[in-house]
Amino acid sequence: MINLSATLAAFFHMGGYGAIVWPAWAITLFILIYNIIVPRIKMRQLRKMIVNSPNPRAVSELNDTIPKSNDGN
């Protein structure tokens, strides 16, 4: 029977490179998630700011920048 704890320990140790590999994975994952979430938050804030702006042209300019669908609608 396979010793699961020894197998997992060997996997996470990765022949001595685990101390470099796993933090590199964690940093990469953090950066990817950050690059997805932060622009979405900033876009929501920007849209709220433009919609609440006293300048009525700002809202129409925002609507002009939203991509339209190609199905004719």
PDB file of N, CA, C and O in Angstrom, chain B, residues numbered from 101:
ATOM      1  N   MET B 101       0.830  -1.180   0.000  1.00  0.00           N
ATOM      2  CA  MET B 101       0.000   0.000   0.000  1.00  0.00           C
ATOM      3  C   MET B 101       0.883   1.255   0.000  1.00  0.00           C
ATOM      4  O   MET B 101       1.953   1.280   0.607  1.00  0.00           O
ATOM      5  N   ILE B 102       0.414   2.275  -0.684  1.00  0.00           N
ATOM      6  CA  ILE B 102       1.188   3.513  -0.803  1.00  0.00           C
ATOM      7  C   ILE B 102       0.999   4.365   0.451  1.00  0.00           C
ATOM      8  O   ILE B 102      -0.120   4.552   0.929  1.00  0.00           O
ATOM      9  N   ASN B 103       2.100   4.871   0.966  1.00  0.00           N
ATOM     10  CA  ASN B 103       2.056   5.771   2.114  1.00  0.00           C
ATOM     11  C   ASN B 103       1.698   7.165   1.596  1.00  0.00           C
ATOM     12  O   ASN B 103       2.548   7.862   1.042  1.00  0.00           O
ATOM     13  N   LEU B 104       0.439   7.567   1.777  1.00  0.00           N
ATOM     14  CA  LEU B 104      -0.065   8.811   1.227  1.00  0.00           C
ATOM     15  C   LEU B 104       0.663  10.030   1.782  1.00  0.00           C
ATOM     16  O   LEU B 104       0.974  10.953   1.029  1.00  0.00           O
ATOM     17  N   SER B 105       0.935  10.051   3.060  1.00  0.00           N
ATOM     18  CA  SER B 105       1.597  11.219   3.644  1.00  0.00           C
ATOM     19  C   SER B 105       3.020  11.388   3.099  1.00  0.00           C
ATOM     20  O   SER B 105       3.476  12.510   2.881  1.00  0.00           O
ATOM     21  N   ALA B 106       3.712  10.275   2.883  1.00  0.00           N
ATOM     22  CA  ALA B 106       5.063  10.353   2.327  1.00  0.00           C
ATOM     23  C   ALA B 106       5.014  10.808   0.875  1.00  0.00           C
ATOM     24  O   ALA B 106       5.872  11.568   0.427  1.00  0.00           O
ATOM     25  N   THR B 107       4.007  10.340   0.140  1.00  0.00           N
ATOM     26  CA  THR B 107       3.864  10.728  -1.258  1.00  0.00           C
ATOM     27  C   THR B 107       3.561  12.220  -1.379  1.00  0.00           C
ATOM     28  O   THR B 107       4.154  12.918  -2.202  1.00  0.00           O
ATOM     29  N   LEU B 108       2.627  12.705  -0.547  1.00  0.00           N
ATOM     30  CA  LEU B 108       2.306  14.140  -0.561  1.00  0.00           C
ATOM     31  C   LEU B 108       3.494  14.987  -0.119  1.00  0.00           C
ATOM     32  O   LEU B 108       3.752  16.048  -0.688  1.00  0.00           O
ATOM     33  N   ALA B 109       4.205  14.525   0.878  1.00  0.00           N
ATOM     34  CA  ALA B 109       5.377  15.261   1.339  1.00  0.00           C
ATOM     35  C   ALA B 109       6.421  15.354   0.240  1.00  0.00           C
ATOM     36  O   ALA B 109       7.038  16.402   0.051  1.00  0.00           O
ATOM     37  N   ALA B 110       6.621  14.256  -0.487  1.00  0.00           N
ATOM     38  CA  ALA B 110       7.585  14.273  -1.590  1.00  0.00           C
ATOM     39  C   ALA B 110       7.111  15.200  -2.707  1.00  0.00           C
ATOM     40  O   ALA B 110       7.916  15.895  -3.328  1.00  0.00           O
ATOM     41  N   PHE B 111       5.793  15.207  -2.959  1.00  0.00           N
ATOM     42  CA  PHE B 111       5.254  16.090  -3.990  1.00  0.00           C
ATOM     43  C   PHE B 111       5.482  17.558  -3.623  1.00  0.00           C
ATOM     44  O   PHE B 111       5.951  18.334  -4.456  1.00  0.00           O
ATOM     45  N   PHE B 112       5.160  17.942  -2.401  1.00  0.00           N
ATOM     46  CA  PHE B 112       5.323  19.333  -1.994  1.00  0.00           C
ATOM     47  C   PHE B 112       6.790  19.719  -1.831  1.00  0.00           C
ATOM     48  O   PHE B 112       7.141  20.890  -1.977  1.00  0.00           O
ATOM     49  N   HIS B 113       7.630  18.769  -1.536  1.00  0.00           N
ATOM     50  CA  HIS B 113       9.064  19.039  -1.403  1.00  0.00           C
ATOM     51  C   HIS B 113       9.705  19.227  -2.775  1.00  0.00           C
ATOM     52  O   HIS B 113      10.650  20.004  -2.913  1.00  0.00           O
ATOM     53  N   MET B 114       9.211  18.535  -3.773  1.00  0.00           N
ATOM     54  CA  MET B 114       9.648  18.622  -5.168  1.00  0.00           C
ATOM     55  C   MET B 114      11.158  18.515  -5.335  1.00  0.00           C
ATOM     56  O   MET B 114      11.773  19.313  -6.042  1.00  0.00           O
ATOM     57  N   GLY B 115      11.727  17.558  -4.701  1.00  0.00           N
ATOM     58  CA  GLY B 115      13.154  17.314  -4.855  1.00  0.00           C
ATOM     59  C   GLY B 115      14.020  18.459  -4.349  1.00  0.00           C
ATOM     60  O   GLY B 115      15.130  18.671  -4.839  1.00  0.00           O
ATOM     61  N   GLY B 116      13.513  19.191  -3.374  1.00  0.00           N
ATOM     62  CA  GLY B 116      14.281  20.299  -2.804  1.00  0.00           C
ATOM     63  C   GLY B 116      13.930  21.653  -3.383  1.00  0.00           C
ATOM     64  O   GLY B 116      14.390  22.679  -2.881  1.00  0.00           O
ATOM     65  N   TYR B 117      13.118  21.674  -4.439  1.00  0.00           N
ATOM     66  CA  TYR B 117      12.766  22.946  -5.086  1.00  0.00           C
ATOM     67  C   TYR B 117      11.401  23.477  -4.645  1.00  0.00           C
ATOM     68  O   TYR B 117      10.963  24.522  -5.128  1.00  0.00           O
ATOM     69  N   GLY B 118      10.737  22.785  -3.752  1.00  0.00           N
ATOM     70  CA  GLY B 118       9.413  23.199  -3.307  1.00  0.00           C
ATOM     71  C   GLY B 118       9.397  24.575  -2.665  1.00  0.00           C
ATOM     72  O   GLY B 118       8.406  25.295  -2.779  1.00  0.00           O
ATOM     73  N   ALA B 119      10.476  24.952  -1.992  1.00  0.00           N
ATOM     74  CA  ALA B 119      10.543  26.262  -1.336  1.00  0.00           C
ATOM     75  C   ALA B 119      10.580  27.398  -2.354  1.00  0.00           C
ATOM     76  O   ALA B 119      10.283  28.543  -2.013  1.00  0.00           O
ATOM     77  N   ILE B 120      10.933  27.101  -3.572  1.00  0.00           N
ATOM     78  CA  ILE B 120      10.949  28.118  -4.636  1.00  0.00           C
ATOM     79  C   ILE B 120       9.686  28.022  -5.480  1.00  0.00           C
ATOM     80  O   ILE B 120       9.104  29.040  -5.854  1.00  0.00           O
ATOM     81  N   VAL B 121       9.267  26.804  -5.775  1.00  0.00           N
ATOM     82  CA  VAL B 121       8.149  26.582  -6.699  1.00  0.00           C
ATOM     83  C   VAL B 121       6.837  27.065  -6.104  1.00  0.00           C
ATOM     84  O   VAL B 121       6.108  27.805  -6.765  1.00  0.00           O
ATOM     85  N   TRP B 122       6.509  26.669  -4.875  1.00  0.00           N
ATOM     86  CA  TRP B 122       5.201  27.002  -4.318  1.00  0.00           C
ATOM     87  C   TRP B 122       5.012  28.491  -4.068  1.00  0.00           C
ATOM     88  O   TRP B 122       3.925  28.996  -4.350  1.00  0.00           O
ATOM     89  N   PRO B 123       5.991  29.225  -3.561  1.00  0.00           N
ATOM     90  CA  PRO B 123       5.801  30.678  -3.474  1.00  0.00           C
ATOM     91  C   PRO B 123       5.664  31.334  -4.854  1.00  0.00           C
ATOM     92  O   PRO B 123       4.925  32.307  -5.006  1.00  0.00           O
ATOM     93  N   ALA B 124       6.369  30.806  -5.854  1.00  0.00           N
ATOM     94  CA  ALA B 124       6.245  31.342  -7.211  1.00  0.00           C
ATOM     95  C   ALA B 124       4.825  31.133  -7.733  1.00  0.00           C
ATOM     96  O   ALA B 124       4.256  32.030  -8.356  1.00  0.00           O
ATOM     97  N   TRP B 125       4.252  29.960  -7.483  1.00  0.00           N
ATOM     98  CA  TRP B 125       2.861  29.700  -7.875  1.00  0.00           C
ATOM     99  C   TRP B 125       1.917  30.650  -7.148  1.00  0.00           C
ATOM    100  O   TRP B 125       0.997  31.195  -7.757  1.00  0.00           O
ATOM    101  N   ALA B 126       2.136  30.852  -5.861  1.00  0.00           N
ATOM    102  CA  ALA B 126       1.262  31.718  -5.068  1.00  0.00           C
ATOM    103  C   ALA B 126       1.320  33.160  -5.575  1.00  0.00           C
ATOM    104  O   ALA B 126       0.285  33.815  -5.699  1.00  0.00           O
ATOM    105  N   ILE B 127       2.504  33.647  -5.863  1.00  0.00           N
ATOM    106  CA  ILE B 127       2.652  35.019  -6.372  1.00  0.00           C
ATOM    107  C   ILE B 127       1.987  35.156  -7.735  1.00  0.00           C
ATOM    108  O   ILE B 127       1.306  36.147  -7.998  1.00  0.00           O
ATOM    109  N   THR B 128       2.179  34.177  -8.592  1.00  0.00           N
ATOM    110  CA  THR B 128       1.570  34.213  -9.924  1.00  0.00           C
ATOM    111  C   THR B 128       0.049  34.204  -9.819  1.00  0.00           C
ATOM    112  O   THR B 128      -0.623  34.980 -10.497  1.00  0.00           O
ATOM    113  N   LEU B 129      -0.489  33.345  -8.987  1.00  0.00           N
ATOM    114  CA  LEU B 129      -1.934  33.283  -8.800  1.00  0.00           C
ATOM    115  C   LEU B 129      -2.475  34.602  -8.245  1.00  0.00           C
ATOM    116  O   LEU B 129      -3.517  35.083  -8.689  1.00  0.00           O
ATOM    117  N   PHE B 130      -1.774  35.179  -7.283  1.00  0.00           N
ATOM    118  CA  PHE B 130      -2.192  36.463  -6.713  1.00  0.00           C
ATOM    119  C   PHE B 130      -2.222  37.549  -7.787  1.00  0.00           C
ATOM    120  O   PHE B 130      -3.176  38.323  -7.856  1.00  0.00           O
ATOM    121  N   ILE B 131      -1.195  37.611  -8.619  1.00  0.00           N
ATOM    122  CA  ILE B 131      -1.127  38.635  -9.667  1.00  0.00           C
ATOM    123  C   ILE B 131      -2.241  38.441 -10.689  1.00  0.00           C
ATOM    124  O   ILE B 131      -2.850  39.417 -11.127  1.00  0.00           O
ATOM    125  N   LEU B 132      -2.513  37.212 -11.071  1.00  0.00           N
ATOM    126  CA  LEU B 132      -3.590  36.949 -12.026  1.00  0.00           C
ATOM    127  C   LEU B 132      -4.946  37.367 -11.461  1.00  0.00           C
ATOM    128  O   LEU B 132      -5.734  38.016 -12.149  1.00  0.00           O
ATOM    129  N   ILE B 133      -5.213  37.002 -10.228  1.00  0.00           N
ATOM    130  CA  ILE B 133      -6.485  37.385  -9.608  1.00  0.00           C
ATOM    131  C   ILE B 133      -6.568  38.896  -9.455  1.00  0.00           C
ATOM    132  O   ILE B 133      -7.617  39.486  -9.713  1.00  0.00           O
ATOM    133  N   TYR B 134      -5.484  39.525  -9.042  1.00  0.00           N
ATOM    134  CA  TYR B 134      -5.444  40.980  -8.891  1.00  0.00           C
ATOM    135  C   TYR B 134      -5.745  41.662 -10.228  1.00  0.00           C
ATOM    136  O   TYR B 134      -6.498  42.634 -10.274  1.00  0.00           O
ATOM    137  N   ASN B 135      -5.159  41.155 -11.309  1.00  0.00           N
ATOM    138  CA  ASN B 135      -5.359  41.756 -12.631  1.00  0.00           C
ATOM    139  C   ASN B 135      -6.757  41.528 -13.187  1.00  0.00           C
ATOM    140  O   ASN B 135      -7.148  42.184 -14.153  1.00  0.00           O
ATOM    141  N   ILE B 136      -7.503  40.627 -12.607  1.00  0.00           N
ATOM    142  CA  ILE B 136      -8.894  40.435 -13.015  1.00  0.00           C
ATOM    143  C   ILE B 136      -9.829  41.286 -12.160  1.00  0.00           C
ATOM    144  O   ILE B 136     -10.742  41.921 -12.687  1.00  0.00           O
ATOM    145  N   ILE B 137      -9.611  41.303 -10.859  1.00  0.00           N
ATOM    146  CA  ILE B 137     -10.550  41.954  -9.944  1.00  0.00           C
ATOM    147  C   ILE B 137     -10.396  43.473  -9.908  1.00  0.00           C
ATOM    148  O   ILE B 137     -11.396  44.187  -9.986  1.00  0.00           O
ATOM    149  N   VAL B 138      -9.191  43.975  -9.793  1.00  0.00           N
ATOM    150  CA  VAL B 138      -8.983  45.414  -9.615  1.00  0.00           C
ATOM    151  C   VAL B 138      -9.504  46.242 -10.798  1.00  0.00           C
ATOM    152  O   VAL B 138     -10.160  47.255 -10.558  1.00  0.00           O
ATOM    153  N   PRO B 139      -9.252  45.873 -12.052  1.00  0.00           N
ATOM    154  CA  PRO B 139      -9.833  46.670 -13.145  1.00  0.00           C
ATOM    155  C   PRO B 139     -11.359  46.678 -13.138  1.00  0.00           C
ATOM    156  O   PRO B 139     -11.970  47.685 -13.495  1.00  0.00           O
ATOM    157  N   ARG B 140     -11.976  45.581 -12.741  1.00  0.00           N
ATOM    158  CA  ARG B 140     -13.437  45.560 -12.659  1.00  0.00           C
ATOM    159  C   ARG B 140     -13.941  46.520 -11.590  1.00  0.00           C
ATOM    160  O   ARG B 140     -14.925  47.229 -11.800  1.00  0.00           O
ATOM    161  N   ILE B 141     -13.274  46.540 -10.459  1.00  0.00           N
ATOM    162  CA  ILE B 141     -13.663  47.465  -9.389  1.00  0.00           C
ATOM    163  C   ILE B 141     -13.481  48.907  -9.852  1.00  0.00           C
ATOM    164  O   ILE B 141     -14.358  49.744  -9.637  1.00  0.00           O
ATOM    165  N   LYS B 142     -12.360  49.196 -10.479  1.00  0.00           N
ATOM    166  CA  LYS B 142     -12.099  50.551 -10.966  1.00  0.00           C
ATOM    167  C   LYS B 142     -13.127  50.967 -12.022  1.00  0.00           C
ATOM    168  O   LYS B 142     -13.561  52.118 -12.036  1.00  0.00           O
ATOM    169  N   MET B 143     -13.521  50.041 -12.906  1.00  0.00           N
ATOM    170  CA  MET B 143     -14.505  50.357 -13.938  1.00  0.00           C
ATOM    171  C   MET B 143     -15.855  50.681 -13.309  1.00  0.00           C
ATOM    172  O   MET B 143     -16.527  51.620 -13.738  1.00  0.00           O
ATOM    173  N   ARG B 144     -16.259  49.913 -12.297  1.00  0.00           N
ATOM    174  CA  ARG B 144     -17.521  50.216 -11.610  1.00  0.00           C
ATOM    175  C   ARG B 144     -17.475  51.603 -10.969  1.00  0.00           C
ATOM    176  O   ARG B 144     -18.428  52.375 -11.071  1.00  0.00           O
ATOM    177  N   GLN B 145     -16.360  51.908 -10.308  1.00  0.00           N
ATOM    178  CA  GLN B 145     -16.221  53.219  -9.673  1.00  0.00           C
ATOM    179  C   GLN B 145     -16.280  54.335 -10.713  1.00  0.00           C
ATOM    180  O   GLN B 145     -16.916  55.364 -10.491  1.00  0.00           O
ATOM    181  N   LEU B 146     -15.621  54.129 -11.836  1.00  0.00           N
ATOM    182  CA  LEU B 146     -15.608  55.135 -12.892  1.00  0.00           C
ATOM    183  C   LEU B 146     -17.001  55.337 -13.475  1.00  0.00           C
ATOM    184  O   LEU B 146     -17.423  56.472 -13.699  1.00  0.00           O
ATOM    185  N   ARG B 147     -17.713  54.247 -13.720  1.00  0.00           N
ATOM    186  CA  ARG B 147     -19.080  54.360 -14.255  1.00  0.00           C
ATOM    187  C   ARG B 147     -19.990  55.095 -13.271  1.00  0.00           C
ATOM    188  O   ARG B 147     -20.775  55.951 -13.679  1.00  0.00           O
ATOM    189  N   LYS B 148     -19.892  54.769 -11.975  1.00  0.00           N
ATOM    190  CA  LYS B 148     -20.702  55.472 -10.976  1.00  0.00           C
ATOM    191  C   LYS B 148     -20.368  56.954 -10.965  1.00  0.00           C
ATOM    192  O   LYS B 148     -21.260  57.799 -10.892  1.00  0.00           O
ATOM    193  N   MET B 149     -19.084  57.265 -11.037  1.00  0.00           N
ATOM    194  CA  MET B 149     -18.663  58.659 -11.025  1.00  0.00           C
ATOM    195  C   MET B 149     -19.211  59.404 -12.242  1.00  0.00           C
ATOM    196  O   MET B 149     -19.661  60.543 -12.123  1.00  0.00           O
ATOM    197  N   ILE B 150     -19.176  58.765 -13.407  1.00  0.00           N
ATOM    198  CA  ILE B 150     -19.658  59.418 -14.621  1.00  0.00           C
ATOM    199  C   ILE B 150     -21.176  59.579 -14.584  1.00  0.00           C
ATOM    200  O   ILE B 150     -21.696  60.634 -14.949  1.00  0.00           O
ATOM    201  N   VAL B 151     -21.887  58.542 -14.145  1.00  0.00           N
ATOM    202  CA  VAL B 151     -23.344  58.619 -14.090  1.00  0.00           C
ATOM    203  C   VAL B 151     -23.790  59.680 -13.084  1.00  0.00           C
ATOM    204  O   VAL B 151     -24.773  60.381 -13.324  1.00  0.00           O
ATOM    205  N   ASN B 152     -23.092  59.803 -11.982  1.00  0.00           N
ATOM    206  CA  ASN B 152     -23.455  60.795 -10.964  1.00  0.00           C
ATOM    207  C   ASN B 152     -22.880  62.176 -11.259  1.00  0.00           C
ATOM    208  O   ASN B 152     -23.057  63.105 -10.471  1.00  0.00           O
ATOM    209  N   SER B 153     -22.204  62.311 -12.369  1.00  0.00           N
ATOM    210  CA  SER B 153     -21.587  63.578 -12.739  1.00  0.00           C
ATOM    211  C   SER B 153     -22.663  64.600 -13.098  1.00  0.00           C
ATOM    212  O   SER B 153     -23.686  64.238 -13.679  1.00  0.00           O
ATOM    213  N   PRO B 154     -22.447  65.864 -12.763  1.00  0.00           N
ATOM    214  CA  PRO B 154     -23.416  66.894 -13.149  1.00  0.00           C
ATOM    215  C   PRO B 154     -23.369  67.204 -14.638  1.00  0.00           C
ATOM    216  O   PRO B 154     -24.240  67.911 -15.146  1.00  0.00           O
ATOM    217  N   ASN B 155     -22.371  66.689 -15.346  1.00  0.00           N
ATOM    218  CA  ASN B 155     -22.226  66.932 -16.775  1.00  0.00           C
ATOM    219  C   ASN B 155     -23.043  65.899 -17.547  1.00  0.00           C
ATOM    220  O   ASN B 155     -22.666  64.727 -17.562  1.00  0.00           O
ATOM    221  N   PRO B 156     -24.158  66.292 -18.194  1.00  0.00           N
ATOM    222  CA  PRO B 156     -24.988  65.314 -18.909  1.00  0.00           C
ATOM    223  C   PRO B 156     -24.284  64.693 -20.111  1.00  0.00           C
ATOM    224  O   PRO B 156     -24.642  63.589 -20.521  1.00  0.00           O
ATOM    225  N   ARG B 157     -23.298  65.370 -20.684  1.00  0.00           N
ATOM    226  CA  ARG B 157     -22.553  64.802 -21.815  1.00  0.00           C
ATOM    227  C   ARG B 157     -21.741  63.593 -21.399  1.00  0.00           C
ATOM    228  O   ARG B 157     -21.499  62.697 -22.208  1.00  0.00           O
ATOM    229  N   ALA B 158     -21.318  63.560 -20.144  1.00  0.00           N
ATOM    230  CA  ALA B 158     -20.484  62.457 -19.674  1.00  0.00           C
ATOM    231  C   ALA B 158     -21.225  61.131 -19.795  1.00  0.00           C
ATOM    232  O   ALA B 158     -20.629  60.119 -20.165  1.00  0.00           O
ATOM    233  N   VAL B 159     -22.523  61.127 -19.485  1.00  0.00           N
ATOM    234  CA  VAL B 159     -23.300  59.889 -19.565  1.00  0.00           C
ATOM    235  C   VAL B 159     -23.444  59.452 -21.011  1.00  0.00           C
ATOM    236  O   VAL B 159     -23.304  58.265 -21.309  1.00  0.00           O
ATOM    237  N   SER B 160     -23.720  60.380 -21.917  1.00  0.00           N
ATOM    238  CA  SER B 160     -23.864  60.000 -23.320  1.00  0.00           C
ATOM    239  C   SER B 160     -22.524  59.545 -23.898  1.00  0.00           C
ATOM    240  O   SER B 160     -22.490  58.641 -24.734  1.00  0.00           O
ATOM    241  N   GLU B 161     -21.434  60.151 -23.469  1.00  0.00           N
ATOM    242  CA  GLU B 161     -20.111  59.714 -23.936  1.00  0.00           C
ATOM    243  C   GLU B 161     -19.789  58.318 -23.420  1.00  0.00           C
ATOM    244  O   GLU B 161     -19.169  57.523 -24.126  1.00  0.00           O
ATOM    245  N   LEU B 162     -20.207  58.013 -22.185  1.00  0.00           N
ATOM    246  CA  LEU B 162     -19.991  56.678 -21.638  1.00  0.00           C
ATOM    247  C   LEU B 162     -20.781  55.660 -22.444  1.00  0.00           C
ATOM    248  O   LEU B 162     -20.260  54.589 -22.755  1.00  0.00           O
ATOM    249  N   ASN B 163     -22.017  55.966 -22.787  1.00  0.00           N
ATOM    250  CA  ASN B 163     -22.836  55.045 -23.572  1.00  0.00           C
ATOM    251  C   ASN B 163     -22.255  54.841 -24.967  1.00  0.00           C
ATOM    252  O   ASN B 163     -22.415  53.767 -25.547  1.00  0.00           O
ATOM    253  N   ASP B 164     -21.590  55.845 -25.511  1.00  0.00           N
ATOM    254  CA  ASP B 164     -20.975  55.708 -26.827  1.00  0.00           C
ATOM    255  C   ASP B 164     -19.775  54.769 -26.795  1.00  0.00           C
ATOM    256  O   ASP B 164     -19.434  54.178 -27.819  1.00  0.00           O
ATOM    257  N   THR B 165     -19.127  54.620 -25.636  1.00  0.00           N
ATOM    258  CA  THR B 165     -17.934  53.776 -25.544  1.00  0.00           C
ATOM    259  C   THR B 165     -18.263  52.326 -25.262  1.00  0.00           C
ATOM    260  O   THR B 165     -17.392  51.466 -25.390  1.00  0.00           O
ATOM    261  N   ILE B 166     -19.521  52.025 -24.872  1.00  0.00           N
ATOM    262  CA  ILE B 166     -19.894  50.642 -24.581  1.00  0.00           C
ATOM    263  C   ILE B 166     -20.038  49.901 -25.920  1.00  0.00           C
ATOM    264  O   ILE B 166     -20.770  50.350 -26.801  1.00  0.00           O
ATOM    265  N   PRO B 167     -19.349  48.783 -26.068  1.00  0.00           N
ATOM    266  CA  PRO B 167     -19.418  48.038 -27.338  1.00  0.00           C
ATOM    267  C   PRO B 167     -20.842  47.574 -27.639  1.00  0.00           C
ATOM    268  O   PRO B 167     -21.559  47.121 -26.747  1.00  0.00           O
ATOM    269  N   LYS B 168     -21.231  47.688 -28.871  1.00  0.00           N
ATOM    270  CA  LYS B 168     -22.558  47.260 -29.317  1.00  0.00           C
ATOM    271  C   LYS B 168     -22.445  45.844 -29.886  1.00  0.00           C
ATOM    272  O   LYS B 168     -21.382  45.437 -30.356  1.00  0.00           O
ATOM    273  N   SER B 169     -23.541  45.108 -29.838  1.00  0.00           N
ATOM    274  CA  SER B 169     -23.537  43.753 -30.397  1.00  0.00           C
ATOM    275  C   SER B 169     -23.626  43.820 -31.907  1.00  0.00           C
ATOM    276  O   SER B 169     -24.100  44.817 -32.450  1.00  0.00           O
ATOM    277  N   ASN B 170     -23.189  42.801 -32.583  1.00  0.00           N
ATOM    278  CA  ASN B 170     -23.172  42.763 -34.041  1.00  0.00           C
ATOM    279  C   ASN B 170     -24.457  42.223 -34.638  1.00  0.00           C
ATOM    280  O   ASN B 170     -24.543  42.076 -35.857  1.00  0.00           O
ATOM    281  N   ASP B 171     -25.465  41.921 -33.817  1.00  0.00           N
ATOM    282  CA  ASP B 171     -26.694  41.343 -34.346  1.00  0.00           C
ATOM    283  C   ASP B 171     -27.716  42.398 -34.763  1.00  0.00           C
ATOM    284  O   ASP B 171     -28.872  42.059 -35.015  1.00  0.00           O
ATOM    285  N   GLY B 172     -27.324  43.640 -34.840  1.00  0.00           N
ATOM    286  CA  GLY B 172     -28.182  44.712 -35.322  1.00  0.00           C
ATOM    287  C   GLY B 172     -28.986  45.394 -34.240  1.00  0.00           C
ATOM    288  O   GLY B 172     -29.761  46.301 -34.545  1.00  0.00           O
ATOM    289  N   ASN B 173     -28.839  45.003 -33.006  1.00  0.00           N
ATOM    290  CA  ASN B 173     -29.579  45.640 -31.907  1.00  0.00           C
ATOM    291  C   ASN B 173     -28.758  46.699 -31.247  1.00  0.00           C
ATOM    292  O   ASN B 173     -29.219  47.339 -30.302  1.00  0.00           O
TER     293      ASN B 173
END
